[in-house]
Amino acid sequence: MSSVQLKLIILIVLDNNIIMKFLSLAPSTRPTKKLMIKLLTDDNKIKTIHFGSRHSKTYLDHHDKKKRENYLFRHFMNEDWRQINPGSLSAFLLWGPHTNLNQNLNLYLRNFNIARS
């Protein structure tokens, strides 16, 4: 996979008008998941999404660009990264372009039109 193809995968143009507010990002309360995000929906319901395998390393841990490329290529075919779901959260936050979780979180919130509360 070329770097251009990889950039196209990451820079998906997202066309949604979902209005949500970011509440928190914290370690997951589920024993097999790494993180959980809490969002406030437009109808004032809290949406909690658990994502990432607790026992696996990610780009945030090892900073290995080849492993990142392989992960993204492997998961791109089977996950819908245009929606807010565990797959897109893992791809953008744990395997995103930065090795810093907060930078990847900011990118995710911006791409999905999620406001900070």
C-alpha positions in Angstrom: 0.0 0.0 0.0 1.4 3.4 -0.9 1.5 6.3 1.4 -1.0 8.1 -0.8 -3.5 5.2 -0.4 -3.0 5.2 3.3 -3.6 8.9 3.5 -6.9 8.4 1.6 -8.0 5.8 4.1 -7.3 8.1 7.1 -8.6 11.3 5.5 -12.1 10.0 4.8 -14.4 12.9 4.1 -17.2 12.4 6.5 -20.6 13.8 5.6 -22.8 13.7 8.6 -24.7 16.2 10.6 -24.6 14.4 13.9 -24.6 16.9 16.7 -23.0 15.4 19.8 -21.0 16.6 22.7 -17.9 14.9 24.0 -18.1 14.1 27.7 -15.1 11.9 28.5 -12.5 9.4 27.4 -11.4 7.0 30.1 -10.2 3.4 30.6 -13.0 1.0 29.8 -15.0 -0.6 32.6 -15.2 -3.8 30.5 -12.4 -6.3 31.2 -11.5 -6.9 27.5 -11.6 -3.3 26.3 -9.0 -0.6 26.4 -11.0 2.7 26.4 -14.5 4.0 26.5 -15.8 7.3 25.2 -19.0 9.0 26.5 -20.9 11.3 24.2 -24.1 13.3 24.8 -26.5 12.9 21.9 -28.8 15.6 20.6 -31.7 14.1 22.5 -29.7 14.3 25.8 -28.9 10.6 26.1 -25.4 9.5 27.1 -23.9 7.2 24.5 -21.0 5.0 25.8 -18.8 3.1 23.4 -16.1 0.7 24.5 -13.3 0.0 22.0 -9.8 -1.4 21.6 -8.5 -4.7 22.9 -7.1 -4.3 26.4 -4.4 -6.8 25.8 -3.0 -5.6 22.4 -0.5 -2.9 21.6 -1.4 0.0 19.4 0.4 2.7 17.4 0.2 4.8 20.6 2.4 2.2 22.3 4.9 1.1 19.7 5.0 3.9 17.2 5.7 1.4 14.4 4.4 2.9 11.1 4.5 -0.5 9.3 2.3 -2.1 12.0 -0.1 0.9 11.8 -0.3 0.6 8.0 -1.0 -3.2 8.3 -3.7 -2.6 11.0 -5.5 0.1 8.9 -5.3 -2.0 5.7 -6.6 -5.1 7.5 -9.5 -3.3 9.2 -10.5 -0.9 6.4 -12.4 -3.5 4.4 -14.6 -4.7 7.3 -15.4 -1.6 9.3 -17.4 1.6 8.5 -15.1 4.4 9.6 -17.7 7.0 8.4 -19.8 6.2 11.5 -19.2 6.7 15.2 -18.5 3.2 16.4 -15.8 1.1 18.0 -14.1 0.5 14.7 -13.7 4.2 13.8 -12.7 5.0 17.3 -9.9 2.4 17.2 -8.8 3.5 13.8 -8.7 7.2 14.6 -7.7 7.2 18.3 -5.5 4.1 18.8 -4.1 3.9 15.2 -4.4 7.5 14.1 -1.8 9.6 12.4 -0.3 10.9 15.8 1.4 8.9 18.6 -0.5 11.1 21.0 -4.0 10.2 22.1 -5.2 13.8 22.7 -4.1 14.8 19.2 -6.0 11.8 17.7 -9.0 12.6 19.8 -9.1 16.2 18.6 -8.9 14.9 15.0 -11.8 12.5 15.6 -14.0 15.1 17.2 -13.4 17.5 14.4 -14.0 14.9 11.7 -17.3 13.8 13.3 -18.5 17.2 14.2 -18.5 16.5 17.9 -18.4 19.5 20.2 -16.5 19.6 23.4 -18.8 20.1 26.4 
